């Protein structure tokens, strides 16, 4: 928990919701997610991700990665990854995630973030979780703040999206 947060946010009680590890058989559903305009707008991924390119990334994950998906009634509606650093930064991990365009605002991101925070805090002894988020992604920023993430800096012209450069915040959560 961060110093400004006493209890974690409640997990959503969506019937039919399941957070689980990514499987190779998920490649088509994950590729579909990555190609959605809203999902992609929050990432650094270019359009037109191919199944082969996604499969290749899935086949060689970082040895310190935790890659998860969220299913709702058997359909993959979100995914994300947490990558623990090595050496003198082994206490820290980077985080990235996204939710299907048609399923935002339903607690899916909360469920996924809760799984990452629980794993970091209670299973991997990760003290620092960090991420970047575009400054115009208000919903994601609210989600991260709900879990104790704080803005640490502004990255100007961080990414190129839809014909223009966009800024991002670097945010982190420190476990007390």
C-alpha positions as CSV (number, residue, x, y, z in Angstrom):
1,X,0.0,0.0,0.0
2,X,1.1,3.5,-0.6
3,X,1.4,5.8,2.4
4,X,-1.8,7.6,1.4
5,X,-3.9,4.5,1.1
6,X,-5.1,2.3,4.0
7,X,-7.1,-0.3,2.2
8,X,-7.0,-1.6,-1.4
9,X,-9.9,-0.9,-3.7
10,X,-12.6,-3.6,-3.6
11,X,-12.5,-6.1,-6.3
12,X,-15.5,-5.8,-8.7
13,X,-18.1,-8.5,-8.3
14,X,-18.8,-9.1,-12.0
15,X,-20.4,-12.5,-12.5
16,X,-18.5,-14.5,-15.1
17,X,-15.2,-12.6,-14.5
18,X,-12.0,-14.6,-14.5
19,X,-8.4,-13.3,-14.3
20,X,-5.9,-15.9,-15.4
21,X,-2.4,-16.4,-16.9
22,X,-2.0,-15.8,-20.6
23,X,-2.0,-18.9,-22.8
24,X,-0.6,-19.4,-26.3
25,X,-4.2,-20.3,-27.4
26,X,-5.2,-16.7,-26.6
27,X,-3.1,-15.3,-29.4
28,X,-6.1,-14.5,-31.7
29,X,-8.2,-12.9,-29.0
30,X,-5.2,-10.8,-27.7
31,X,-4.4,-9.7,-31.3
32,X,-8.0,-8.6,-31.7
33,X,-7.8,-6.5,-28.5
34,X,-4.5,-4.9,-29.6
35,X,-6.1,-3.8,-32.9
36,X,-9.1,-2.1,-31.3
37,X,-8.8,1.7,-31.8
38,X,-9.5,2.7,-28.2
39,X,-7.2,0.0,-26.7
40,X,-4.4,0.9,-29.1
41,X,-4.7,4.6,-28.4
42,X,-3.6,4.0,-24.9
43,X,-0.5,2.0,-25.9
44,X,2.6,2.5,-28.1
45,X,1.5,-0.2,-30.5
46,X,1.0,0.7,-34.2
47,X,-2.2,-0.4,-36.0
48,X,-2.5,-3.7,-37.8
49,X,-0.9,-6.0,-35.4
50,X,-0.6,-9.5,-37.0
51,X,-1.3,-12.7,-35.3
52,X,2.2,-13.9,-36.2
53,X,3.8,-10.8,-34.6
54,X,1.8,-11.2,-31.4
55,X,2.5,-14.9,-31.3
56,X,6.2,-14.3,-31.6
57,X,6.1,-11.8,-28.6
58,X,4.0,-14.4,-26.6
59,X,6.5,-17.2,-27.3
60,X,9.4,-15.3,-25.9
61,X,8.3,-13.4,-22.8
62,X,10.7,-11.9,-20.3
63,X,11.7,-14.5,-17.7
64,X,10.5,-12.1,-15.0
65,X,7.1,-11.3,-16.7
66,X,3.6,-12.0,-15.4
67,X,1.2,-11.8,-18.3
68,X,-2.5,-12.0,-17.5
69,X,-5.8,-11.8,-19.3
70,X,-9.3,-11.1,-18.1
71,X,-12.2,-13.2,-19.3
72,X,-15.8,-12.2,-19.0
73,X,-18.1,-15.1,-19.7
74,X,-15.3,-16.9,-21.5
75,X,-14.4,-13.9,-23.8
76,X,-11.0,-12.1,-23.3
77,X,-11.8,-8.5,-22.6
78,X,-8.5,-7.2,-21.1
79,X,-4.8,-8.1,-20.8
80,X,-1.7,-6.8,-19.2
81,X,1.8,-7.6,-18.2
82,X,4.0,-6.9,-15.2
83,X,7.8,-7.2,-15.8
84,X,10.1,-7.3,-12.8
85,X,13.5,-5.7,-13.2
86,X,16.8,-7.4,-12.3
87,X,19.8,-6.6,-10.2
88,X,19.7,-3.5,-8.2
89,X,16.1,-2.8,-9.5
90,X,14.7,-6.3,-8.6
91,X,12.4,-4.6,-6.0
92,X,10.6,-2.8,-8.9
93,X,8.4,-3.8,-11.9
94,X,6.9,-2.1,-14.9
95,X,3.2,-2.5,-15.7
96,X,1.1,-2.2,-18.9
97,X,-2.5,-3.1,-19.5
98,X,-5.5,-2.5,-21.7
99,X,-9.2,-3.1,-21.7
100,X,-11.5,-4.0,-24.7
101,X,-13.1,-0.8,-26.1
102,X,-16.6,-2.2,-25.4
103,X,-15.9,-3.1,-21.8
104,X,-14.4,0.0,-20.3
105,X,-15.9,1.4,-17.1
106,X,-17.2,-2.0,-15.9
107,X,-14.5,-2.8,-13.3
108,X,-12.5,-5.0,-15.7
109,X,-9.4,-2.8,-15.3
110,X,-9.9,-2.8,-11.5
111,X,-9.9,-6.6,-11.5
112,X,-6.8,-6.8,-13.5
113,X,-4.9,-4.2,-11.5
114,X,-6.0,-5.9,-8.2
115,X,-4.4,-9.2,-9.5
116,X,-1.2,-7.4,-10.3
117,X,-1.0,-5.5,-7.0
118,X,-1.8,-8.7,-5.0
119,X,0.9,-10.6,-6.9
120,X,3.4,-7.8,-6.4
121,X,2.7,-7.3,-2.7
122,X,2.0,-10.8,-1.5
123,X,3.9,-13.2,-3.8
124,X,6.8,-11.3,-5.3
125,X,7.8,-8.8,-2.7
126,X,7.8,-6.0,-5.2
127,X,8.1,-2.6,-3.5
128,X,7.8,-0.3,-6.5
129,X,5.4,-0.7,-9.5
130,X,5.8,1.8,-12.3
131,X,4.0,2.7,-15.5
132,X,3.5,5.4,-18.1
133,X,0.1,6.7,-19.2
134,X,-0.8,9.3,-21.7
135,X,-1.9,12.5,-20.0
136,X,-5.3,12.5,-21.9
137,X,-6.2,9.0,-20.6
138,X,-8.3,10.2,-17.6
139,X,-10.0,6.9,-16.9
140,X,-6.7,5.0,-16.7
141,X,-5.1,7.7,-14.5
142,X,-8.1,7.5,-12.1
143,X,-7.7,3.7,-12.0
144,X,-4.0,3.9,-11.2
145,X,-4.6,6.5,-8.5
146,X,-7.3,4.3,-6.9
147,X,-4.5,1.7,-6.4
148,X,-2.1,4.2,-4.9
149,X,-0.1,5.2,-8.0
150,X,1.2,8.8,-8.0
151,X,2.4,11.0,-10.8
152,X,6.2,11.4,-10.7
153,X,6.9,13.2,-13.9
154,X,5.8,14.5,-17.3
155,X,7.3,12.9,-20.4
156,X,6.8,15.5,-23.2
157,X,6.3,14.2,-26.7
158,X,6.5,10.7,-25.3
159,X,4.7,8.9,-28.1
160,X,3.4,9.5,-31.6
161,X,-0.3,8.8,-32.0
162,X,-2.8,9.6,-34.7
163,X,-0.5,12.2,-36.4
164,X,0.7,14.0,-33.4
165,X,3.1,13.7,-30.4
166,X,1.4,13.1,-27.1
167,X,2.7,13.6,-23.5
168,X,2.6,10.9,-20.8
169,X,3.0,10.8,-17.1
170,X,5.3,8.4,-15.3
171,X,3.5,7.1,-12.3
172,X,4.6,4.7,-9.5
173,X,3.2,3.0,-6.5
174,X,5.4,2.3,-3.5
175,X,4.4,-0.4,-1.0
176,X,4.8,1.0,2.5
